Amino acid sequence: MPYSARSALRAVVVAATLTGALALAGCAPTASPSASPTATTGGGAATTKPSATPTPTPTEPATPVTLTCDQIVTADQLYAYNPNFGPNPDYKPKDGSLEKKVADWQGATCSWLNQTSGDVIQIAVAQPPASQLDALKNAAITDAQPVPTYGAPPIEGYFKTGDSGQVQIFRGAFWIVAESTAFFEPGDAAPLMENVLGNLPAG
């Protein structure tokens, strides 16, 4: 039973109980000592109230992304982008970040470290539950600027400036997140995003 229906039922039961109590109080002086036990029928009706425990809603699963980081961006593609970048073996998505959300949805989370500047590039790819895609897109368009150069419709691309430049791209069932202090503007991430989109399977 929906929460509002349960609330209404509880209100009716409480009102009925109070009304019954007042009625009994008003007629108490004339009540017969031999009153039948059936006078407690109103109290018995309250025992039929359904349990307030909500029925769990099944959670729609995400589709795991089984690609490796070398498949998302190949070594040759990374070298062509900037030969100073290499694997970042100590990488772990931060709690509360979009990359952590990708990881929670069994997506791929990757990171590369610039051996000269210390800049870090993060790229994460997920296939979220279909019911979550619209909410993710709405959050992206509220929080960032659309970037049409990341791909023609139906691809949707967004870029957000800050301490790190942040990219979000939606293509079909895929959600791509990329973040780096090396991304000062949308074009800084564009070559890598083109690589990632080209390496993803259809879907």
GIMO-V380716 format. One line per field, one symbol per residue. phi: phi as a letter, one per 30 degrees, with the letter a starting at -180 (. if undefined). psi: psi as a letter, one per 20 degrees, with the letter a starting at -180 (. if undefined). burial: 1 if it has 16 or more other C-alpha atoms within 10 Angstrom, else 0. A space follows every 10 residues. Layout:
phi->???
psi->???
burial->???
This chain:
phi->.deddddddd dddddddddd ddddddcedc ddecededdc eedddddddd dddddecedd ddcdccdddd ddbddddddd dadddbecdc dbedeidddd deddcidcbb abcddccidc ccbbbbcdee dcdddddddd ddcbcdbddd ldeddcbbbb clebdbcbbc bhdcbcbbba ddcdbeddce ddddddddcd ddl
psi->pqghhhgggg ggggghgggh ggghhhjghj qphkqqiiij hhhhhhijpr qipqpppppp qroqojqrhi hgorhggggh goiiprqnhj pppqpirhhh ggghkkrppq qqpoigijqp pppqprnrph iighhgghhg hhirpqnhii qqqjppqqpp qbhqpppppp ociqpppqpq iinhrhhhig ghhhgghhiq rq.
burial->0000010001 0010011001 0000000000 0000000000 0000000000 0000000000 0111100010 0110101100 0001111100 0010000111 1110111111 1111000011 1111111100 0010001001 1001111001 1000011111 1001111111 1001111111 1111010011 0110111001 000
